[in-house]
Amino acid sequence: MEKPHLPKTVTDVVKLYDPRTWREKGLWWTAGLFVVTYILVITILGVFWSRSPATFDIREKTEGLAGVDRSESVRLVTGSYTTAAAIGIAETLLNKPGGYLSNDMTPPGVLLDNIPNWEFGALTELRDLARAMRNEFSRSQTQSVEDKDLQVAEPQFSYDSESWILPSTESEYRTGIAAMHRYFERLSDGNASDGQFFARSDNLRSYLAVAEKRLGSLAQRLSYAVGQAYLDTSLAGDPSARQARPAAGERENKTPWMEIDDVFFEARGYTWALRHTLEALSIDFEKVLEDKNALVSLKQIIRELENTQNPIWSPMILNGTGFGPIGNHSLVMASYISRANAAIIDLRSLLEKG
């Protein structure tokens, strides 16, 4: 077999990198074809990975985790659905097309920003849920002991969302998912002293209070897409109230043009995850909600959140102003979120009544 010709002298090396040599051997065409193919592949992958994940069925996910066929009638314990929702959200973050993109260091992941912001929104809700499960749902009172697996899962999901090595974000989140799986199994293992979930109205109100603040913040940030002037009402209603630094009586906020889609997709990710969590809570807290005649109210909140996941038919997030001819996606999203937020406030009020 003939050995390949390798450059042996300085002259040979110079000839190898001489443009005329490339032209004579047709190497320019090969290099150009490679570059075009690479860009095309990166573009196709980028478009495919930028699609928001679809919702999943909470009942199907829960029964799948329990190793139960959906056609069979099997009793699942209180808390199984909420735990399954947390696992489903976390697994979607890691296993969706393209995997977890927020810490990518190579194309196309490093070039994308919509899905990383979507991931951060969903991750924010997952962290809130894991914290509520650790501090509220799994404990009967303030003097009770924390669940050993939730004590592991909650800080794991709070790990840096953009760490790509030593350790990577994915490895830390998988540790949290494994702890959630152990908690899910212990809930229904028959040992009453090992793994508990308490569906009480005060626990649910505590979680909804956090979701209420998150939605309120997102609605405000979305409305800043067109600019908003507002009066400072931070100390209204309390004449003795004080704040750390004096604030202007009137202020105007406007989201920079390059960050409008970032806020939009963060809100879309958070509401996607919250929709699954509330659906799971509607099952685990069904008796509590029925006693307060509040089950329909929670279902209405879920319906409002489903509207935030409607398909986006525009290739970009539009930012029209006022009643002009161009729509404003941020204000539409803010409208859905504000309605869900108002409904949560009403729901918490219902749960507080005796």
Buried (B, 14 or more C-beta within 10 A) or exposed (E): EEEEEEEEEEEEEEEEEEEEEBEEEEEEEEEEEEEEEEEEEBEEBBEEBBBBBEBBEBBEBBBBBBEBEEEEEEEBBBBBBBBBBBBBBBBBBBEBEBEBBBBBEEBBBEEBBBBBBBBBBBBBBBBBBBBBBBBBBBBEEEEEEEBEBBBBBBBBBBBEBEBBEEEBBBEBBBBBBBBBBBBBBBBBEEEEEEBBBBBBBEBBBBBBBBBBEBBBBBBBBBBBBBEEEEEEEEEEEEEEEEEEEEEEEEEEEEBEEEBBBBBBBBBBBBBBBBBBBBBBBBBBBBEBBEEBEBBEBBEBBBBBBBBBBEEBEEEEBBBBEEEEEEEBBBBBBBBBBBBBBBBBBEBBEBBEEE
